């Protein structure tokens, strides 16, 4: 199999657009293609063939990085299906909690400025509790997301119509948006908490 340089990542690696893939098989395909496409094998070839080898090797690396990670794989599939990068929206059930977290972060910053170690410790403890809750929410989102992977693959197997596939993709896009928002929130809180140690 000689990969087509302008193919999408799935096609380039000889895969269908499924979300549940065998990572061991993906890795095996990647290493096999890496050996065949490596620019060192084209040292005595024409300039055009050498450049083509470099381009295909680069595409192979990009494809492998995107498809070996399940979340990136879903994001890539959504982009192929015409979805733009999901806007990072707070899940509606989290809006009040996010407001409170932002207040706690601000309280910790003020306590830090004023040197109030008791207030800093209290705010830090509250934020660490919030982190545990957010980590749990991320795990729940991942479980729901991976269940949608099964639904997507089943829709391909069953020859489902465009509307049914779109419903799965819409739900996946929304979950990825929520996941991204919460991950950014977790990162911001961790940065604040680590500054207070």
N, C-alpha and C positions, 0 to 999 in steps of 0.2 A: 504494500500500500504506500503510495506516494501522496502525502498530504497536499491539499490545494491551499496555496498561500492566502487566498482571499476568502477562505471558508470561515464560518464561525468556529469558536473554540470546540464545541461538541463535535462538529463535522471534522475538523482538523485532526482530532484524536480518534476519529472513527466511532463516535458515540451518538446515540440518539439523544434528544433533549430531555432526558430523564433527570430527576433530582436525586434519586437514590442510586448511587453507583458504587461499584466495588473498588475501593481505594487501592487495594493491592493490584488489581488489574490495571487501574489508571497509572499507577507507578511503573508497572512493567511496560506498558505502552510508551510512557514518557521516556524511560531509559532506552528502549529499543529505538525510538525515533531520534533521540539525542545522539546516539551513536551514528545513525545513518545520515543525519543532517549536519553534523558538526563541521564547522568551517575548515578544520584541519584536513578533512578528506577532499577538500576542493582547492587545495593549494596550487595544483597545476592546471586547474580548470580556467575557463575564460573569466574575465572580470565580471561579466553578467552572471555566470553561474556561481562565482564566489559571493557576489552580493545577494543573490537569491538564497544561498545557503545561510548567510547571516540573517536575512530577513525571516526565513522559516524557523531558524533556531530561536530567534527572539520571540516570534509568535508562539512557538512551542512552549517556551518558558512562561510567557504570559498566560497561555491556556492552562498549563498545569497549575500555576499559582491560583488562578481563579476557580478551577473546577475541583481541586482537592479539598477546599474548605466549603462545607455545606452552605454556610450563609452567603459567601461570595458567589457560589454556584447559583443560588436562588436569585441573588441580585443580578447576576449576568443574564440568567434566563429572562427575568423581567425586562431587562434592557433590550434583549432580542425581540421580545413580544411587544415592544413599543412603549414600555413604561419608562418614564424619566426617573432620575434619582429621587427616591422618596423624600419628601420634605419631612424633617424630623419634628413630628407633632407629638405633644404630650397626650397620652391616653386620657380620655375624659375622666375616668375614675381616679386618675392621679393628680388632677389639677389642684385640688385643695392641699394634697400632700406636698406637691412641688412648691406651692406658695409658702407653706410652713417650713420646708427645708431651706428655701431661700432666706427666710427670716432667721432661722437658726444659724445659717452661714454668716449672715450679717451680724448677728449677736456675737458670734465667736470672733469675728474680725474686730468688732468694737472692744470686746474684752481683751483681746490681744494688744490692741493699741493702748488700752488703759492699764495693761499689766495685771489685770484681775485674773489670777490663776484659778480661783474657785469657779468663776463664771466660765472660763475657758474649758475647764475640765468637765463641767456640766454640759456645756454645748457640744463638746467633743463626744461625750458618752451618748447624747441624743442622736448625733449624726452617725455614730457607729451602729446604733440600733437601726437607724434608717437605712444604712448600707446593707445590713443583713436582710431587711425587708425588700429592698430593691433587687438584691441578688436572687431572692426567692422569686420575685416577679419575672426576672430575666429567665430563670429556669422554666417557669410556667409558659412564657412566650415561646421559648425554644421548643418545648414539648408540643405546643399548638402548631408551631411552624413546621416541625418535622412530620406531624400528622398530615399537614397539607401537602408535604412532599409525596406521601403515599397517595393522596387524592389526585394529585397531578399525574403521577405515573399511571394510576388506574384509568384516568381519563384518556391517556394515550392508548393504553391497552384496549379499552372498550370503544375506541373511536368516538368519544364524546364530541358533541357539537361545540362550536366556538363559544356559545353563551355559557355553557357549563365550565369550560376551561377558563373563560374570563372571570367567572365568579371565584374560582380557586385563586387565580392570579391577583384579583383585587384584594382578597383576604390576606394573601401572602404579602402584598405590598404594604397593607396597613400594619401588619405585624412587624415587618421589617422597619417601618417608620417608628413604631413604638419602641422596638428593640434598640434602635440607634439613639433615640432620644434618652432612654433610660441609661444606656451605656455611657453617653456623654455626661449625664447627671452624676452617675457613679464616679466617673473619672474626676469631675470637678469637686465632688465631696471628698474623695480620697486625697486630692491635692491639698484641700483646705485642712483636713485632719492631719496630714503628714507635716504641714507647716507648724503645727502646734505641739508636736512631740518634743 
